[in-house]
Amino acid sequence: MASLEELRSERLKKLQALQSSGVDVYPSVSRRTHEIADVVRNFSGFEKDEVQVIIAGRVMSSRGQGALIFIDLYDGTAKLQGVIKLPEGEIAHTFYTHYVDIGDFIEVTGTLFITKSGQESILINAISMLSKALLPLPDKYHGIVDEELRMRERYLDILTNPELRELFEKKSKFWDVTREFLKEKKFLEVDTPTLEVTTGGAEARPFATHHNDFDLDVFMRISVGELWQKRLMAAGFPRTFEIGRVYRNEGSSPEHVQEFTNCEFYMAYADYEQGMILVEELYKKIATEVFGTTVFTTRGHTFDLSSEWKKIDYTDEIFRQTNIDIKKATDDDIKSKLQELKVTYTGENRERLMDTLWKYCRKNISGPAFLINHPVLVAPLAKENTDGKSKLGTAQIFQPILAGSEIGKGYSELNDPIDQKARFTKQQEMLAGGDEEAMMADDSFVEMLEHGMPPVCGFGFGERLFAYLADKPIREVHLFPLVRPKE
């Protein structure tokens, strides 16, 4: 078998031979008259009228030799078989056998017909080169096997894997359905900054960079403009949403990557109870319109989004599964329980310990369900529950739980500036104590709250939902996930 360098050398000779004869091997435009999908869709009409068409695309396969050659041509819309016959297509036959390889982009002219085996085809009488490929395509039967190479050469992975292409078409529809749903509910689409002086809206370690013009250290955002969209609530917009990229300088896992797309929406004069109603409706719409079902099996769980969405109390569920009452347990009690459960934890503060214990418990919940009543400590931007007279120590927060994971987060947004200032101070203490995921304080946001913000419900979700419904690791649903450069 020839080496990759030997194959490239042979193709390079063909390229140079074409150029020497005055052929533009990389022309700027094609003369094609139809996309292949149009030809396939209207095949009988073209065949009946013996219409000559010009189509273009990549040669995906080639078989036969001598007087009869069959090729598969693909232009991104559909695939069509091409047939080159001798003696009728002598010029095309000579050009193909001397200069064309699998992977090349070519333009062919011909008439449509059906072969004896019943295959819709184009009888080729002329061929021209659109782009000469110097490297071969992966084997069509095996594709790219090496995982890291698949991600590095993603364009070839998608080209040779129709299921992967379909996945990304579904992902595009996922965001189309989301956008249409929110606009139908009278949400205004907005754009907020991706570079921030202080990160807000989530607890995560950010990427840091430098703004040369202002000589200012800034951060890439970790949420889709949560604190900015709340400012828009104060500005008088009743409902806003944004779909955009988010950056978190954290570890990788089947559920986590450092760069991803999320959606966040905010609605004034609403609370988290109304948010749960809207989110359930949205998730069901996404499921039916994108995947054609409400029943999914993923990560060892099966759930039906059309069934009842139970409400699970954070404290009660942890007690039910671990016999730990987080309202009464000391930090040492939680550490002992985690050690007993053989759960690795990072961070010694109470928020991280409780969160780790909860993450152990959530793996046993298939859903669909809403997790509610989190301790205020783990929800620094959410309103606290009260009984009308006193605060209860839990937050008005909700998280959809599917297949043992939180797939989104929303809450009744805190609009008390004094309370918000105190919570930011607590987060700053955690940052100073070495917790890199604690939230930065934003004094200008507190100032906005002092001017007044109405009651607001906010919610965020993103690619993790799509990955779970598609039963794929989140890295797999990225067109071009980050990979290490070749050494």
Buried (B, 14 or more C-beta within 10 A) or exposed (E): EEEEEEBBEEBEEBBEEBEEEEBEBEEEEBEBBBBBBBBBBEBEEBBEEEBBBBBBBBBBBBEEEEEEBBBBBBBEBBBBBBBBBEEBBEEBBEBBEEBBBBBBBBBBBBBBBEEEEEEBBBBBBBBBBBBBBBEBBBEEEEBBEEEEBBBBBBEBBBBBBEEBBEBBEBBEBBBEBBBEBBEEBEBBEBEBEBEBBBBBBBBBBBBEEEEEEEEEEBBBBBBBBBBBBBBBBBEEBBBBBBBBEBBBBBEEEBBBBBBBBBBBBBBBEBBBEEBBEBBBEBBBBBBBBBBEEBEBEBBEBEBBBBEEBEEBBBBEBBBEBBEBEBEEBEEEBBBEBBEEBEEEBEBEBBBBBBBBBBBBBBBEBBBBBBBBBBBBBBBBBBBBBEEEEEEEEBBBBBBBBBBBBBBBBBBBBBBEBEBBBEBBEBBBEBBEEEBBBBBBBBEEBBEBBEEEBBBBBBBBBBBBBBBBBBEBBBBBBBEEBEBEEEE
